[in-house]
Amino acid sequence: DPNQSRTRYVAEALQNAFSLSSNGFDHVIGNCNSAPGWLKTNGQHNNGGTLISGGESEYSEFLIAFLQGMKSRYDIDVTAISPTNEPDYEVTYESMNTPPSQLSSIILNLNARLTTAQLDHIKIISPECFRVENSNNNSTTNYINTMFTSPAVESALDIVGTHTYADSGHNANWNSLKIASQNKPIWVTESANLHSTDQSMTDAANYIKWMLRGFNDGGMTAY
């Protein structure tokens, strides 16, 4: 209830952005950092944990309610939905450390539920990992390689989403993500030189390098 708080709510912030935009928005992504606490192994919406066993249908219902509510209450068309945020990175705030196998189950369930709700025009974007690529299992490349061993998951996932936070040295193997993604669109949905107070072109160069390497080496189509 906006009358009970000075918090800028999602719908209000979006409507303000729409009203200030000359050209409009092509995409509105709904990203869910965490399922409700009662659907999680740790009973909390924060501090990691993951979805309880067999909780995929209830979680899909939660996401569908968001999509339908944004349209019916605020006339906002969400164009893509992401069921996790940085599942490879442990944090104390709203989060889920969902492994690739379980994320695959979530995506399959969500894809079927979107079809049933006649919302299959809404794209599924995943996994939005903290890293583009690294040598262990914690990166977008590793997640996609594991998830796409299932042709059904590969078919259900519309967009490969990644973050670039761990690529501060600009040495991530973007081409490995391009290969893993099997010609799916690759979007960078979060990117920053964390905690930087540098406002010079030296700092700006970090973003230029992420963009150029992503487009040239990684098959990235949106940043």
Phi, psi and chi 1 to 4 in degrees:
 res  aa     phi    psi   chi1   chi2   chi3   chi4
   1 ASP       -  107.8  179.9   -0.3      -      -
   2 PRO   -59.3  -22.0  -22.6   33.0      -      -
   3 ASN   -73.4  -16.6  -65.3  -39.8      -      -
   4 GLN  -100.3    1.8  -59.0  -60.9  -42.2      -
   5 SER  -157.4  154.9  171.6      -      -      -
   6 ARG   -91.6    4.8  -64.5  176.6   62.6 -171.9
   7 THR   -63.1  139.9  -60.8      -      -      -
   8 ARG   -84.3  108.2 -176.9   75.7   60.1  178.2
   9 TYR   -77.4  157.9  -75.2   80.0      -      -
  10 VAL   -55.4  -51.7  171.4      -      -      -
  11 ALA   -62.5  -41.6      -      -      -      -
  12 GLU   -63.8  -44.3 -179.3 -174.0    0.5      -
  13 ALA   -63.0  -42.2      -      -      -      -
  14 LEU   -65.2  -45.0  -79.4  171.6      -      -
  15 GLN   -62.3  -37.0  -72.4  169.6  -25.6      -
  16 ASN   -64.7  -41.5  -72.4  -14.8      -      -
  17 ALA   -64.2  -42.6      -      -      -      -
  18 PHE   -59.9  -43.0  -64.4  157.5      -      -
  19 SER   -67.9  -25.1   67.5      -      -      -
  20 LEU   -91.1   -8.5  -69.1  168.6      -      -
  21 SER   -87.5  132.6  172.9      -      -      -
  22 SER   -79.9  -31.4  -59.9      -      -      -
  23 ASN  -112.1   -6.5  -60.7  -53.3      -      -
  24 GLY    84.0  178.4      -      -      -      -
  25 PHE  -117.4  131.2  -75.2   66.8      -      -
  26 ASP   -82.9  -30.7  -66.0  -41.5      -      -
  27 HIS  -136.9  138.8  -55.4  -73.8      -      -
  28 VAL  -127.9  114.4  176.8      -      -      -
  29 ILE  -100.3  125.7  -55.2  171.3      -      -
  30 GLY   -94.0  115.1      -      -      -      -
  31 ASN  -114.1  129.1  176.3  -78.4      -      -
  32 CYS  -108.5  111.5 -166.2      -      -      -
  33 ASN   -67.5  -32.0  -79.2   36.2      -      -
  34 SER  -156.7  145.2  174.0      -      -      -
  35 ALA   -70.2  163.6      -      -      -      -
  36 PRO   -58.6  152.0  -19.2   30.4      -      -
  37 GLY   -54.7  -36.6      -      -      -      -
  38 TRP   -69.6  -12.7   62.7  -89.1      -      -
  39 LEU  -100.4    7.4  -94.4  176.7      -      -
  40 LYS  -116.8  156.6  -70.5  178.6   61.4 -171.7
  41 THR   -65.6  -28.4   53.6      -      -      -
  42 ASN   -98.7    0.5   65.0   -4.1      -      -
  43 GLY    70.5   12.5      -      -      -      -
  44 GLN  -129.5  155.1  -53.2  171.8   60.6      -
  45 HIS   -84.3   -6.0   72.5  -74.8      -      -
  46 ASN  -122.9 -171.6   53.2    1.3      -      -
  47 ASN    59.6   36.8  -69.2  -43.8      -      -
  48 GLY    72.3 -129.9      -      -      -      -
  49 GLY    71.2 -176.8      -      -      -      -
  50 THR  -151.7 -175.5 -171.4      -      -      -
  51 LEU   -68.5  141.5 -156.3   65.0      -      -
  52 ILE   -65.9  155.2   59.7  173.7      -      -
  53 SER   -59.3  128.5  178.6      -      -      -
  54 GLY    80.6   10.2      -      -      -      -
  55 GLY   -89.9    6.6      -      -      -      -
  56 GLU   -60.9  -42.6  -70.8   86.0   -7.4      -
  57 SER   -66.0  -41.6  -67.8      -      -      -
  58 GLU   -66.0  -37.0  -74.6  -70.1  -13.8      -
  59 TYR   -67.3  -41.9 -172.0   36.9      -      -
  60 SER   -59.7  -40.8  -69.5      -      -      -
  61 GLU   -61.0  -39.3 -172.4   69.6   18.3      -
  62 PHE   -60.7  -45.1  175.5   75.6      -      -
  63 LEU   -70.6  -39.0  -63.1  173.6      -      -
  64 ILE   -63.9  -39.9  -66.7  -66.6      -      -
  65 ALA   -60.0  -39.1      -      -      -      -
  66 PHE   -63.0  -48.7  162.5   75.6      -      -
  67 LEU   -60.7  -45.9  -64.7  170.6      -      -
  68 GLN   -69.1  -37.6  -67.6  175.4  -29.3      -
  69 GLY   -68.0  -38.3      -      -      -      -
  70 MET   -61.9  -35.3  -70.7  -69.2  -80.9      -
  71 LYS   -77.4  -49.3  179.8   62.1  177.8  176.7
  72 SER   -72.5  -34.5   64.4      -      -      -
  73 ARG   -91.5  -32.3  -64.9 -171.4  179.9 -158.1
  74 TYR  -127.0    1.5  -51.0  107.3      -      -
  75 ASP    54.7   40.3 -162.5   29.1      -      -
  76 ILE  -108.5  122.0  -67.1  174.4      -      -
  77 ASP   -90.7  106.5  -67.3  -60.1      -      -
  78 VAL   -76.4  129.2  177.8      -      -      -
  79 THR   -99.9  -17.2   59.1      -      -      -
  80 ALA  -148.9  146.4      -      -      -      -
  81 ILE  -127.2  135.2 -173.7   75.0      -      -
  82 SER  -120.5  119.1  174.7      -      -      -
  83 PRO   -81.5   -9.7   29.0  -33.5      -      -
  84 THR  -141.7  159.9   57.8      -      -      -
  85 ASN  -134.0  116.5  179.0   68.5      -      -
  86 GLU    49.5   57.8  -61.2 -177.3   -4.3      -
  87 PRO   -65.7  -12.7   27.0  -36.0      -      -
  88 ASP   -93.3    2.8   60.7  -32.3      -      -
  89 TYR  -131.1  118.4 -167.5   60.6      -      -
  90 GLU   -81.3  126.4  -67.2 -172.8   12.8      -
  91 VAL  -139.5  170.2  -66.4      -      -      -
  92 THR   -94.2  -18.8   56.5      -      -      -
  93 TYR   -82.5 -170.0   50.5   79.0      -      -
  94 GLU   -55.7  120.0  -64.6   87.8  -13.0      -
  95 SER  -167.2  160.4   54.8      -      -      -
  96 MET  -141.7  129.4  -69.7 -159.0  -57.2      -
  97 ASN   -96.5   74.1  -64.0  125.1      -      -
  98 THR   -88.4  121.9  -56.2      -      -      -
  99 PRO   -70.8  161.2   24.8  -32.3      -      -
 100 PRO   -56.6  -37.9  -24.6   33.1      -      -
 101 SER   -64.0  -42.0   57.8      -      -      -
 102 GLN   -73.3  -37.2 -172.5 -178.0   47.6      -
 103 LEU   -61.4  -36.0 -177.8   52.7      -      -
 104 SER   -60.3  -43.5  -66.3      -      -      -
 105 SER   -64.1  -39.8  -63.7      -      -      -
 106 ILE   -62.4  -45.3  -68.9  170.1      -      -
 107 ILE   -64.3  -42.3  -72.6  171.6      -      -
 108 LEU   -62.3  -43.3  -70.2  174.0      -      -
 109 ASN   -66.3  -44.5 -170.6  -72.5      -      -
 110 LEU   -63.9  -41.0  176.0   60.1      -      -
 111 ASN   -61.2  -43.5 -173.8   55.0      -      -
 112 ALA   -65.6  -39.2      -      -      -      -
 113 ARG   -68.9  -36.6 -174.7   68.1  178.2   83.2
 114 LEU   -61.4  -41.3  -73.5  169.2      -      -
 115 THR   -64.5  -45.4  -60.8      -      -      -
 116 THR   -61.2  -37.5  -59.3      -      -      -
 117 ALA   -85.3    6.6      -      -      -      -
 118 GLN    57.2   40.6  -62.1 -176.4  -42.7      -
 119 LEU  -121.0   22.4  -65.5  172.3      -      -
 120 ASP   -73.5    0.4   48.2    2.5      -      -
 121 HIS   -76.0  -14.9   58.3  -78.6      -      -
 122 ILE   -82.3  127.4  -64.0  174.4      -      -
 123 LYS   -81.5  150.8  -53.7  -62.6 -174.4 -175.8
 124 ILE  -101.4  125.7  -62.6  176.5      -      -
 125 ILE  -116.9  136.4  179.7  170.5      -      -
 126 SER  -168.5  160.5 -167.7      -      -      -
 127 PRO   -96.0   -6.6   32.8  -35.2      -      -
 128 GLU    57.1   48.8  -62.9 -152.5   69.7      -
 129 CYS   -71.8  161.7  -69.8      -      -      -
 130 PHE   -63.7  -29.9 -178.7   79.0      -      -
 131 ARG  -123.2  149.5  -52.3  161.4  173.8   85.9
 132 VAL   -72.1  -50.0  171.4      -      -      -
 133 GLU  -159.7  142.8  175.1  -87.5  -21.9      -
 134 ASN  -159.5 -177.8   67.2   -4.2      -      -
 135 SER   -83.8  -13.8   58.5      -      -      -
 136 ASN  -101.7 -162.4   60.2   31.6      -      -
 137 ASN   -86.7    2.6  -67.3  -34.7      -      -
 138 ASN  -103.7   77.1  -66.1  -28.6      -      -
 139 SER  -164.8  163.0   72.8      -      -      -
 140 THR   -59.8  -41.8  -60.1      -      -      -
 141 THR   -59.9  -46.7  -60.2      -      -      -
 142 ASN   -64.0  -42.6  -63.8  124.5      -      -
 143 TYR   -60.9  -48.1  -95.4   67.1      -      -
 144 ILE   -65.3  -41.5  -69.2  -61.1      -      -
 145 ASN   -57.1  -41.3  -86.6  -33.5      -      -
 146 THR   -72.8  -45.7  -59.0      -      -      -
 147 MET   -66.2  -36.6  -68.1  160.2   62.4      -
 148 PHE   -82.2    4.6  -80.3    9.3      -      -
 149 THR   -67.4  -17.2   57.5      -      -      -
 150 SER   -98.8  114.5  164.6      -      -      -
 151 PRO   -58.2  -31.7  -24.4   34.9      -      -
 152 ALA   -67.1  -40.1      -      -      -      -
 153 VAL   -68.2  -43.3  174.6      -      -      -
 154 GLU   -57.6  -40.5 -178.4 -179.5  -20.2      -
 155 SER   -69.7  -36.5  176.6      -      -      -
 156 ALA   -73.9  -30.4      -      -      -      -
 157 LEU   -83.8  124.3 -176.5   62.2      -      -
 158 ASP   -91.9  -36.4  -60.8  -65.4      -      -
 159 ILE  -137.2  133.7  -59.9  157.8      -      -
 160 VAL   -88.9  117.8  174.2      -      -      -
 161 GLY  -106.6  140.7      -      -      -      -
 162 THR  -144.2  160.8 -171.5      -      -      -
 163 HIS  -113.2  167.7  -57.9  168.7      -      -
 164 THR  -122.1   13.2   67.4      -      -      -
 165 TYR   -57.4  -35.5  -64.3  117.9      -      -
 166 ALA   -84.4    2.1      -      -      -      -
 167 ASP  -102.0   43.8 -169.2   21.1      -      -
 168 SER   -65.8  -25.7   58.3      -      -      -
 169 GLY   -89.2   -2.0      -      -      -      -
 170 HIS    55.9   44.9  -55.6  -72.7      -      -
 171 ASN  -126.7   11.3   53.7   10.7      -      -
 172 ALA   -64.7  145.7      -      -      -      -
 173 ASN   -83.7   85.6 -174.9  -10.8      -      -
 174 TRP   -63.0  -33.3  -82.2   88.8      -      -
 175 ASN   -62.5  -31.2 -171.7   59.2      -      -
 176 SER   -64.4  -34.8   67.5      -      -      -
 177 LEU   -70.4  -39.5  178.8   57.3      -      -
 178 LYS   -59.0  -45.0  179.8  179.6 -179.4  179.6
 179 ILE   -65.4  -45.7  -66.6  169.9      -      -
 180 ALA   -62.1  -32.9      -      -      -      -
 181 SER   -77.3   -8.3  -61.9      -      -      -
 182 GLN    52.5   47.3  -60.7  -67.7  -39.6      -
 183 ASN    69.7   10.6  -63.7  -45.7      -      -
 184 LYS   -71.4  149.7  -62.7  -79.8 -174.8  179.0
 185 PRO   -60.0  139.5  -20.5   31.2      -      -
 186 ILE  -114.6  121.9  -62.4  171.7      -      -
 187 TRP  -117.5  133.5  -68.3    3.2      -      -
 188 VAL   -89.4  114.2  170.5      -      -      -
 189 THR  -101.4  -15.5   50.9      -      -      -
 190 GLU  -145.1  140.4  -73.7 -172.8   39.3      -
 191 SER  -162.0  132.4 -173.8      -      -      -
 192 ALA  -167.5  154.8      -      -      -      -
 193 ASN   -92.2   90.5 -173.4   12.5      -      -
 194 LEU   -57.0  136.0  -70.1  174.1      -      -
 195 HIS    66.6   10.3  -51.7  -60.6      -      -
 196 SER   -74.2  136.8  173.6      -      -      -
 197 THR  -109.9    6.6   57.9      -      -      -
 198 ASP   -77.0  121.9 -178.1   -3.2      -      -
 199 GLN  -108.6   19.1  -62.8 -176.5   32.4      -
 200 SER   -91.8  178.4   72.1      -      -      -
 201 MET   -68.3  -18.7  -73.2  -56.4  -65.4      -
 202 THR   -61.7  -43.4  -60.3      -      -      -
 203 ASP   -72.1  -39.9 -162.4   48.6      -      -
 204 ALA   -59.4  -31.0      -      -      -      -
 205 ALA   -61.4  -30.0      -      -      -      -
 206 ASN   -59.1  -44.9  -78.3  -59.4      -      -
 207 TYR   -68.6  -38.8  -61.7   88.5      -      -
 208 ILE   -61.5  -41.9  -66.2  167.3      -      -
 209 LYS   -66.2  -42.0  -70.9  175.6 -177.4  176.7
 210 TRP   -60.9  -42.7  -75.1  -41.1      -      -
 211 MET   -65.3  -50.6  -69.6  178.1 -170.3      -
 212 LEU   -64.8  -44.0  -69.7  179.8      -      -
 213 ARG   -68.0  -37.3  -63.0 -169.5   73.0 -120.4
 214 GLY   -65.0  -46.5      -      -      -      -
 215 PHE   -69.2  -44.6  -75.9  125.6      -      -
 216 ASN   -79.0  -39.3  -67.7  -26.9      -      -
 217 ASP  -105.6  -26.2  -58.4  -28.0      -      -
 218 GLY  -107.0   -0.4      -      -      -      -
 219 GLY    69.4   16.7      -      -      -      -
 220 MET   -62.8  138.5 -175.2  179.1   76.5      -
 221 THR  -116.1   -9.9   59.8      -      -      -
 222 ALA  -154.8  144.7      -      -      -      -
 223 TYR  -136.7      - -179.8   95.9      -      -
